[in-house]
């Protein structure tokens, strides 16, 4: 900023300079009292123990994968009735907890029979979901290990265990929750 063009009557920088105080040029959109009130929450979220949970590209929010299933069934950008949202939410809970094969008994009740290819298709969807989740986890662990190896100060970084299989989260396996 060009404070030489400012008047000391309204310029906070020049007023602070006259008083011998340090001036903060950073604009704050929140009042100081609110910033002080939310600071403990911010510090808790930024604490290294909390950040360890998201180190490998994971989410701290367990509902995130559930929401991705729900919105794949009923996208936000398309209108759906309340009944349709309820049905999609029930299906998403079933898929999330027990995998895609959990819909087979429901289809059998509705149609009287489920075919061979329906069962095979649902099984393949479950296998694909598990495979890609493990693949994503392995890639994240490898990337984290590469970052750790290239780091100059390993003590400053949050460490990752050496055993990759222990780090793989089985939360995408049907029946995991």
PLY file of the C-alpha trace (Angstrom):
ply
format ascii 1.0
element vertex 177
property float x
property float y
property float z
element edge 176
property int vertex1
property int vertex2
end_header
0.00 0.00 0.00
0.99 3.59 -0.63
0.56 5.11 2.81
2.32 8.32 1.83
-0.94 9.28 0.09
-3.04 8.56 3.20
-4.17 10.97 5.86
-3.28 10.00 9.45
-6.87 10.81 10.41
-8.21 7.64 8.75
-5.18 5.46 7.92
-4.76 2.71 10.50
-1.14 2.10 9.44
-0.09 5.69 10.04
-1.99 5.80 13.33
-0.21 2.63 14.50
3.12 4.08 13.33
2.57 7.22 15.42
1.74 5.12 18.49
4.76 2.87 17.88
2.59 -0.22 17.43
2.79 -2.93 14.79
0.09 -2.82 12.11
-1.50 -5.93 10.62
-2.31 -5.45 6.91
-4.23 -8.72 6.74
-7.93 -8.02 6.26
-10.09 -9.86 8.77
-13.69 -10.44 7.81
-14.64 -11.64 11.29
-14.75 -9.51 14.42
-11.96 -10.12 16.94
-14.33 -11.62 19.55
-15.56 -14.24 17.08
-12.01 -15.03 15.98
-11.03 -15.57 19.63
-14.09 -17.79 20.17
-13.38 -20.08 17.20
-9.62 -20.25 17.67
-9.71 -23.26 20.07
-11.74 -25.23 17.52
-9.29 -24.29 14.77
-6.31 -25.30 16.91
-7.95 -28.64 17.71
-8.56 -29.32 14.01
-4.99 -28.30 13.16
-3.46 -30.43 15.94
-0.99 -33.09 14.65
-3.00 -35.92 16.25
-6.07 -34.83 14.31
-4.11 -34.36 11.09
-2.67 -37.90 11.33
-6.13 -39.18 10.43
-6.02 -37.39 7.08
-2.32 -37.94 6.37
-2.71 -40.46 3.53
-5.39 -38.54 1.71
-8.09 -40.02 3.90
-11.10 -38.16 5.11
-11.76 -37.28 8.69
-15.44 -37.43 7.84
-16.70 -41.02 7.83
-19.90 -39.92 6.09
-18.06 -38.75 2.99
-18.07 -42.14 1.25
-21.69 -42.70 2.24
-22.63 -39.36 0.72
-20.84 -40.24 -2.52
-22.97 -43.40 -2.76
-26.15 -41.47 -1.97
-25.50 -38.70 -4.50
-24.59 -41.24 -7.19
-28.11 -42.65 -6.77
-29.87 -39.27 -6.48
-27.66 -36.49 -7.88
-27.99 -33.06 -6.32
-28.34 -31.35 -9.69
-31.49 -33.31 -10.60
-34.87 -32.91 -8.93
-36.07 -35.90 -6.92
-39.18 -36.26 -4.80
-38.97 -36.91 -1.08
-40.02 -40.53 -1.62
-37.22 -41.00 -4.15
-34.68 -39.45 -1.77
-35.89 -41.75 1.03
-35.58 -44.79 -1.25
-32.11 -43.74 -2.42
-31.02 -43.09 1.17
-32.20 -46.56 2.22
-30.39 -48.14 -0.73
-27.24 -46.13 0.02
-27.28 -47.32 3.65
-27.67 -50.90 2.46
-24.90 -50.56 -0.15
-22.58 -48.81 2.29
-23.07 -51.33 5.10
-23.44 -54.61 3.22
-22.33 -53.96 -0.36
-24.29 -54.09 -3.60
-25.23 -57.73 -3.08
-27.53 -56.62 -0.27
-30.08 -55.48 -2.86
-30.56 -59.03 -4.20
-33.12 -60.12 -1.53
-35.08 -56.91 -2.13
-35.13 -57.55 -5.87
-36.18 -61.15 -5.22
-39.14 -59.93 -3.12
-40.16 -57.41 -5.78
-39.78 -59.60 -8.86
-40.06 -63.08 -7.39
-36.66 -64.10 -8.72
-33.20 -62.72 -9.37
-31.19 -63.93 -12.27
-27.70 -65.32 -12.39
-26.31 -62.21 -14.09
-27.85 -59.92 -11.46
-26.05 -61.80 -8.69
-22.79 -61.90 -10.66
-23.09 -58.19 -11.51
-23.66 -57.16 -7.90
-20.76 -59.34 -6.74
-18.49 -57.74 -9.34
-19.55 -54.26 -8.26
-18.58 -55.13 -4.67
-15.25 -56.62 -5.76
-14.49 -53.60 -7.94
-15.30 -51.18 -5.12
-13.00 -53.05 -2.72
-10.23 -53.37 -5.32
-10.20 -49.69 -6.22
-10.36 -48.59 -2.59
-7.33 -50.75 -1.71
-5.53 -49.51 -4.82
-6.23 -45.88 -3.85
-5.04 -46.55 -0.29
-1.82 -48.23 -1.48
-1.08 -45.33 -3.81
-1.65 -42.84 -0.99
0.63 -44.83 1.34
3.35 -45.02 -1.33
3.09 -41.30 -2.02
3.31 -40.58 1.68
6.40 -42.79 1.97
8.05 -40.99 -0.96
7.35 -37.65 0.68
8.78 -38.98 3.92
11.98 -40.20 2.21
12.58 -36.88 0.48
11.95 -34.88 3.62
14.95 -33.27 5.27
13.50 -33.38 8.75
11.70 -36.64 9.41
11.15 -35.73 13.02
8.98 -32.77 12.01
6.72 -34.93 9.86
4.05 -37.23 11.14
5.36 -40.75 10.65
3.60 -43.53 8.79
3.91 -47.18 9.82
6.03 -49.45 7.60
3.44 -52.17 7.21
1.21 -51.18 4.28
-1.45 -53.79 4.93
-2.04 -52.41 8.42
-2.67 -48.99 6.94
-5.26 -50.15 4.44
-8.70 -49.25 5.66
-11.25 -52.01 5.19
-14.20 -49.65 5.61
-15.29 -50.30 2.02
-15.66 -54.04 2.57
-19.33 -55.09 2.69
-20.42 -55.54 6.29
-17.50 -53.54 7.68
-19.83 -51.32 9.68
0 1
1 2
2 3
3 4
4 5
5 6
6 7
7 8
8 9
9 10
10 11
11 12
12 13
13 14
14 15
15 16
16 17
17 18
18 19
19 20
20 21
21 22
22 23
23 24
24 25
25 26
26 27
27 28
28 29
29 30
30 31
31 32
32 33
33 34
34 35
35 36
36 37
37 38
38 39
39 40
40 41
41 42
42 43
43 44
44 45
45 46
46 47
47 48
48 49
49 50
50 51
51 52
52 53
53 54
54 55
55 56
56 57
57 58
58 59
59 60
60 61
61 62
62 63
63 64
64 65
65 66
66 67
67 68
68 69
69 70
70 71
71 72
72 73
73 74
74 75
75 76
76 77
77 78
78 79
79 80
80 81
81 82
82 83
83 84
84 85
85 86
86 87
87 88
88 89
89 90
90 91
91 92
92 93
93 94
94 95
95 96
96 97
97 98
98 99
99 100
100 101
101 102
102 103
103 104
104 105
105 106
106 107
107 108
108 109
109 110
110 111
111 112
112 113
113 114
114 115
115 116
116 117
117 118
118 119
119 120
120 121
121 122
122 123
123 124
124 125
125 126
126 127
127 128
128 129
129 130
130 131
131 132
132 133
133 134
134 135
135 136
136 137
137 138
138 139
139 140
140 141
141 142
142 143
143 144
144 145
145 146
146 147
147 148
148 149
149 150
150 151
151 152
152 153
153 154
154 155
155 156
156 157
157 158
158 159
159 160
160 161
161 162
162 163
163 164
164 165
165 166
166 167
167 168
168 169
169 170
170 171
171 172
172 173
173 174
174 175
175 176
